[in-house]
Amino acid sequence: MFSDSVRCLVVVGAQWGDEGKGKLVDVLAEQATIVARYQGGANAGHTVRVGEDEFVLHLIPSGILYPTRRCLLGNGVVIDPWTLVEEMEGLRVRGIDLEGRLGLSRRAHLVLPYHRALDAAHENSAGTEKIGTTGRGIGPAYRDKVARCGLRIGDLRDAGRTREIVERGVAAANAVLERLSTDERVDTDAVLDAIEDVRGTLLGLATDTGEELRAGLASGGRVLLEGAQGSLLDIDHGTYPFVTSSTTTAGGAAAGVGIGPTLIDEVLGVVKAYTTRVGNGPLPTELDGEAAERLRHLGAEFGATTGRPRRPGWFDASVVRHASGVNGLTALAVTKLDVLDTLDEILLATGYELDGEPVRGFPDSAADLERVSPVFEVHPGWRTETEDCREWEDLPERARSYLRALERWSEVPVRYVSVGAARRETIRLPAGGIARTS
Ligand code: IMP
């Protein structure tokens, strides 16, 4: 998708996360000079396969697997420093040279041990609505950020300020833990000691991500801004309150790295050829029983971060039209088409009805979304392996017909179809998408 006129591209998930963004970022990183993440934290889990090796990355952009790419974590990311250091070690052990290739925004906030403790305590406390979080401390870390009492990478330069922030954070966290009737307590010195272990590494990587990206673009570089989670988990545009605590959509990309939105040229939305969701909240096209079990196993739908089984459903064009609107999608990438290869019948939801009436737009209320009935179109399965297809013409006609319908109902041109986890298992389509093919 990069070209002379496309220098800055955002890649977002256009469903509930786990769409296969990691693979697409990996494919596109070949043409990029800098890859930057703009939100989320170690709640993300990107599985990328290179040759025989499989990497699961939680924080570091998958662009790191290309030898010379610079990878950044923007100010919008919440960084769990111990997970980061572990991930860096894991990459080094596998022979990946990180020297000069990783940068962290000085404005990025840290996820501290008390954020994890609070995440677990909130989820386990009676009376609160269970979100089914990843337990990585994401919500509490963003809460401190917005409440203006978080610890930023840049603060680590000042030991006194770091102690002050941690002392206040620990006191506030312990008060909440007590109120939520858990036995767990956090200790200021233990937190400070743990920070000391990673302080030098973090400060050594600290940078101004906005400045770097602007300079990179000005000197002819190509920038890929990598979203985590999915649009339906966006704090504003997702299925609130069953969402994550950041702006996952493309609007957050500029703010989350420190550039202006006018520098962004294109927004690629990644969707699975079906749908999955982890955690609680509405999923209108959800499958149950044996059909769910089958799709879950065919697609190996278990969370990369938590190992939880994902909830599978049919492709939902209402979701993707909503995602397209709030992101300004210019193209779609459809992943995991091959997972549907053995099915006799494939359903695609074209819209919803509520109380017998067609639903216009996308419901803002999770309760309404729980009650809608999807309107399904039924497509015959192609019952042929697609894994070896490399060109549009290689796909069986029934698969092409399904993808044509998916593009038509989503109202976004499909530029990529992925038929396997490996980089080469990708079909590229022209600008304008399937509609431009014969
Ligand atoms: P949190 O981000 O851990 O607070 O979790 C909030 C919601 O987002 C839960 O439903 C999680 O399952 C979901 N979530 C967070 N990260 C991911 C992800 O990378 N993929 C899919 N779902 C996610």
Boltz pocket constraint, residues with backbone or C-beta under 6 A from the ligand:
constraints:
  - pocket:
      binder: B
      contacts: [[A, 16], [A, 17], [A, 18], [A, 43], [A, 44], [A, 45], [A, 131], [A, 132], [A, 133], [A, 134], [A, 135], [A, 136], [A, 137], [A, 138], [A, 139], [A, 228], [A, 229], [A, 233], [A, 242], [A, 243], [A, 244], [A, 245], [A, 278], [A, 279], [A, 280]]
      max_distance: 6.0
